[in-house]
């Protein structure tokens, strides 16, 4: 078990003391009707002390093992869990059986579809989606250009490989049950990058577009940017920070998902040990 929650974590102790206060009230009523002999009082106190220590150890262990948490934000349910977005069942408990959830896949700002391990790696969600979910690439590219014709920002005619039309970050193209979004910028060498202000602007525009297209359905989102190695101006941005920014941006977007629809953020298993799921409860309290 990887230690992600400190033994002296403040929020964990706060939760423990709240449980302790309830236990103490119950015990006070119990001891009113029970007369413990003087020779057994020390033993009873030691046993009670050990029980309280065991309770805390169990809580601490559970906090470190946690890989699934549900938050209430804007009166909407936001579930964060470990999984693979492609393996998420179409109809989870609580979802409308007739309305499968919409799954978000990030593309670059050109909506490139060339999976050659230079423009797009076949190991990424983007590459997997193109190779496994698009049967007619020419037809897909044509429908995307028609749908997003009014959202073209500029054309990069000097680009030698890939598409030339550039779209605003956060732009969404709906393809079946998938929401494809322009997420990363590309430099002249076709390397993905973002500045932090780009990421913030992306999130704001992304939630605005989600509000337009989601239609009361559950939206499943990967941890956007978790494998982004080039955040210009920052030495390193952790998965925990990216997740907290994603949650914060949902809060400020003011979008409300009515039950049973909800937001589901899926963390890939390779990032599981980098996420402190228990800490997200305190993030919820601070929002």
C-alpha positions as CSV (number, residue, x, y, z in Angstrom):
1,X,0.0,0.0,0.0
2,X,1.4,3.3,-1.1
3,X,1.3,6.0,1.7
4,X,-0.6,9.0,0.2
5,X,-2.3,10.2,3.3
6,X,-0.1,11.2,6.2
7,X,-0.7,9.5,9.6
8,X,-1.3,12.9,11.0
9,X,-3.4,14.3,8.2
10,X,-5.6,17.1,9.6
11,X,-8.7,16.2,7.7
12,X,-8.4,12.6,8.7
13,X,-8.0,13.5,12.4
14,X,-11.0,15.9,12.1
15,X,-13.1,13.1,10.8
16,X,-11.8,10.8,13.5
17,X,-12.7,13.2,16.3
18,X,-16.2,13.7,14.9
19,X,-16.6,9.9,15.1
20,X,-15.0,9.9,18.5
21,X,-17.5,12.4,19.8
22,X,-20.4,10.2,18.7
23,X,-18.8,7.1,20.3
24,X,-18.2,9.0,23.6
25,X,-21.9,10.0,23.7
26,X,-23.0,6.4,23.2
27,X,-20.5,5.1,25.8
28,X,-21.7,7.7,28.4
29,X,-25.2,6.3,28.1
30,X,-24.0,2.8,28.3
31,X,-21.8,3.3,31.4
32,X,-24.8,5.0,33.2
33,X,-26.5,1.6,33.3
34,X,-23.3,-0.5,33.8
35,X,-21.4,-0.6,37.1
36,X,-17.8,-1.7,36.4
37,X,-16.0,-3.1,39.5
38,X,-13.0,-1.0,40.6
39,X,-10.5,-3.8,39.9
40,X,-11.7,-4.0,36.2
41,X,-11.8,-0.3,35.5
42,X,-8.1,0.0,34.4
43,X,-8.6,-3.1,32.1
44,X,-11.7,-1.5,30.6
45,X,-9.9,1.8,29.9
46,X,-7.0,0.0,28.3
47,X,-9.4,-2.1,26.1
48,X,-11.3,1.1,25.1
49,X,-8.0,2.9,24.3
50,X,-6.9,0.0,22.1
51,X,-10.2,0.0,20.3
52,X,-10.0,3.7,19.5
53,X,-6.4,3.2,18.2
54,X,-7.6,0.4,16.0
55,X,-10.5,2.5,14.6
56,X,-8.0,5.2,13.6
57,X,-5.7,2.7,12.0
58,X,-8.5,1.3,10.0
59,X,-9.6,4.8,8.9
60,X,-6.0,5.6,7.9
61,X,-5.6,2.4,5.9
62,X,-8.9,3.0,4.1
63,X,-7.9,6.6,3.3
64,X,-4.7,5.3,1.6
65,X,-6.5,2.5,-0.3
66,X,-9.3,4.7,-1.5
67,X,-9.6,4.8,-5.3
68,X,-13.1,5.9,-5.7
69,X,-14.8,9.0,-4.3
70,X,-18.0,10.9,-5.0
71,X,-18.2,14.6,-4.4
72,X,-21.3,16.9,-4.4
73,X,-20.5,20.1,-6.4
74,X,-23.2,22.6,-7.6
75,X,-25.7,20.0,-6.3
76,X,-24.3,17.6,-8.9
77,X,-22.6,14.3,-8.3
78,X,-19.0,14.1,-9.4
79,X,-17.5,10.7,-9.2
80,X,-13.7,10.1,-9.4
81,X,-12.6,6.5,-10.0
82,X,-9.9,4.3,-11.4
83,X,-10.5,2.7,-14.8
84,X,-10.2,2.8,-18.6
85,X,-12.6,5.2,-20.4
86,X,-13.0,2.7,-23.2
87,X,-13.9,-0.1,-20.7
88,X,-16.5,2.0,-18.8
89,X,-19.8,0.2,-19.1
90,X,-22.3,2.0,-21.3
91,X,-25.0,1.8,-18.6
92,X,-23.7,2.2,-15.0
93,X,-26.0,2.0,-12.0
94,X,-27.9,5.2,-11.8
95,X,-27.6,6.0,-15.5
96,X,-30.7,6.1,-17.8
97,X,-30.6,2.7,-19.6
98,X,-31.8,4.4,-22.8
99,X,-29.2,7.2,-22.6
100,X,-25.6,5.9,-22.5
101,X,-23.1,8.3,-21.2
102,X,-21.0,10.6,-23.3
103,X,-17.2,9.9,-23.2
104,X,-14.7,12.7,-23.7
105,X,-11.5,12.1,-25.8
106,X,-8.9,14.8,-26.2
107,X,-7.5,15.7,-29.6
108,X,-5.0,18.5,-30.5
109,X,-6.0,21.9,-31.8
110,X,-6.1,20.7,-35.4
111,X,-8.2,17.6,-34.7
112,X,-5.5,15.6,-36.4
113,X,-6.3,12.0,-37.2
114,X,-2.9,10.8,-38.5
115,X,-1.8,8.0,-36.1
116,X,1.9,7.6,-37.1
117,X,3.6,7.9,-33.7
118,X,4.8,11.4,-34.8
119,X,1.6,13.4,-35.0
120,X,-0.4,11.0,-32.8
121,X,0.8,8.0,-30.8
122,X,-1.1,4.8,-31.1
123,X,-0.7,4.3,-27.3
124,X,-2.7,7.4,-26.4
125,X,-6.4,7.6,-25.9
126,X,-6.5,9.8,-29.0
127,X,-4.7,7.2,-31.1
128,X,-6.7,4.3,-29.7
129,X,-9.9,6.1,-30.4
130,X,-9.0,6.8,-34.0
131,X,-7.8,3.2,-34.6
132,X,-10.5,1.4,-32.8
133,X,-13.6,3.6,-33.0
134,X,-13.4,5.3,-36.5
135,X,-14.3,2.9,-39.4
136,X,-14.1,5.5,-42.2
137,X,-11.5,8.1,-41.6
138,X,-12.2,10.1,-44.7
139,X,-15.9,10.4,-43.9
140,X,-15.1,11.3,-40.3
141,X,-12.7,14.1,-41.3
142,X,-15.3,15.4,-43.7
143,X,-18.2,15.5,-41.2
144,X,-15.9,17.1,-38.6
145,X,-14.9,19.9,-41.0
146,X,-18.6,20.5,-41.9
147,X,-19.7,20.5,-38.3
148,X,-16.9,22.9,-37.0
149,X,-16.7,25.1,-40.1
150,X,-17.7,28.2,-38.2
151,X,-15.3,27.4,-35.3
152,X,-12.1,27.5,-37.4
153,X,-9.7,30.1,-35.8
154,X,-7.0,30.2,-38.5
155,X,-5.3,28.1,-41.1
156,X,-1.6,27.1,-40.8
157,X,-0.7,26.7,-44.5
158,X,3.0,26.2,-43.6
159,X,2.2,23.0,-41.7
160,X,3.8,20.1,-43.7
161,X,2.2,17.1,-41.8
162,X,-1.3,16.8,-40.5
163,X,-4.3,19.1,-40.9
164,X,-4.0,22.9,-41.4
165,X,-7.2,24.3,-39.8
166,X,-6.8,25.3,-36.2
167,X,-9.7,25.3,-33.6
168,X,-10.1,27.1,-30.3
169,X,-9.1,24.9,-27.3
170,X,-12.2,23.4,-25.7
171,X,-14.1,23.1,-29.0
172,X,-16.2,19.9,-29.0
173,X,-17.2,17.6,-31.9
174,X,-19.8,15.0,-31.0
175,X,-19.2,11.7,-32.7
176,X,-21.7,9.1,-31.6
177,X,-21.5,8.7,-27.9
178,X,-18.1,10.4,-27.8
179,X,-17.3,14.1,-27.3
180,X,-14.0,14.9,-29.0
181,X,-12.4,18.1,-27.8
182,X,-9.5,20.3,-29.0
183,X,-7.2,20.1,-26.0
184,X,-3.4,20.6,-26.8
185,X,-1.5,23.1,-28.8
186,X,1.2,21.8,-31.3
187,X,4.5,23.5,-32.0
188,X,6.4,23.6,-35.3
189,X,7.8,20.1,-34.6
190,X,4.4,18.7,-33.9
191,X,5.0,18.4,-30.1
192,X,2.0,18.8,-27.9
193,X,2.3,21.6,-25.2
194,X,0.2,23.9,-23.1
195,X,0.7,27.0,-21.0
196,X,-1.1,27.1,-17.7
197,X,-3.3,29.9,-19.0
198,X,-4.1,27.8,-22.0
199,X,-5.2,25.0,-19.7
200,X,-7.5,27.3,-17.7
201,X,-9.0,28.8,-20.8
202,X,-9.5,25.3,-22.2
203,X,-11.4,24.2,-19.1
204,X,-13.7,27.2,-19.1
205,X,-14.6,26.8,-22.8
206,X,-14.8,23.0,-22.4
207,X,-17.5,23.2,-19.7
208,X,-19.4,25.8,-21.7
209,X,-19.5,23.5,-24.7
210,X,-20.4,20.5,-22.5
211,X,-23.4,22.5,-21.2
212,X,-24.6,22.9,-24.7
213,X,-24.3,19.3,-25.9
214,X,-24.6,17.0,-22.9
215,X,-28.5,17.0,-22.9
216,X,-28.9,15.7,-19.4
217,X,-26.7,12.7,-19.9
218,X,-23.8,11.5,-17.8
219,X,-20.4,12.7,-19.1
220,X,-17.3,10.5,-18.6
221,X,-13.9,12.4,-18.7
222,X,-10.3,11.1,-18.5
223,X,-7.8,13.1,-16.5
224,X,-7.0,15.6,-19.2
225,X,-3.4,16.5,-19.4
226,X,-2.1,13.7,-17.2
227,X,0.5,12.6,-19.8
228,X,1.2,16.2,-20.9
229,X,5.0,16.6,-20.4
230,X,5.3,20.1,-21.8
231,X,3.5,22.6,-19.6
232,X,5.4,25.7,-20.7
233,X,6.6,27.9,-17.8
234,X,6.2,25.0,-15.2
235,X,8.8,22.4,-14.3
236,X,6.1,19.9,-13.4
237,X,2.3,19.8,-12.9
238,X,1.2,16.8,-10.9
239,X,-1.8,14.6,-11.7
240,X,-3.3,15.7,-8.3
241,X,-3.1,19.4,-9.3
242,X,-4.6,18.7,-12.7
243,X,-7.5,16.8,-11.1
244,X,-8.1,19.6,-8.6
245,X,-8.1,22.2,-11.4
246,X,-10.6,20.1,-13.3
247,X,-12.9,19.9,-10.3
248,X,-12.5,23.6,-9.6
249,X,-13.4,24.5,-13.2
250,X,-16.5,22.4,-13.0
251,X,-17.5,24.3,-9.8
252,X,-17.0,27.8,-11.4
253,X,-18.8,26.7,-14.6
254,X,-22.1,26.5,-12.7
255,X,-23.3,23.5,-14.8
256,X,-25.8,21.3,-12.9
257,X,-26.3,17.7,-13.7
258,X,-29.7,16.5,-12.5
259,X,-29.9,13.0,-11.1
260,X,-29.3,10.3,-12.4
261,X,-26.9,12.2,-14.7
262,X,-23.5,12.9,-13.3
263,X,-19.9,13.7,-14.1
264,X,-17.5,10.7,-13.9
265,X,-13.7,11.4,-14.0
266,X,-11.8,8.3,-14.9
267,X,-8.2,8.0,-13.7
268,X,-6.0,5.5,-15.6
269,X,-4.5,2.8,-13.4
270,X,-1.0,4.0,-14.2
271,X,-1.8,7.2,-12.3
272,X,-3.7,5.6,-9.4
273,X,-0.8,6.0,-6.9
274,X,-0.3,9.6,-7.9
275,X,-3.8,10.6,-6.8
276,X,-4.8,11.3,-3.1
277,X,-8.5,10.4,-3.4
278,X,-9.0,11.1,0.3
279,X,-7.7,14.7,-0.1
280,X,-10.4,15.4,-2.7
281,X,-12.9,15.4,0.2
282,X,-11.2,18.4,1.6
283,X,-11.0,20.0,-1.9
284,X,-14.8,19.6,-2.0
285,X,-15.1,21.4,1.4
286,X,-12.9,24.2,0.2
287,X,-14.8,24.9,-3.0
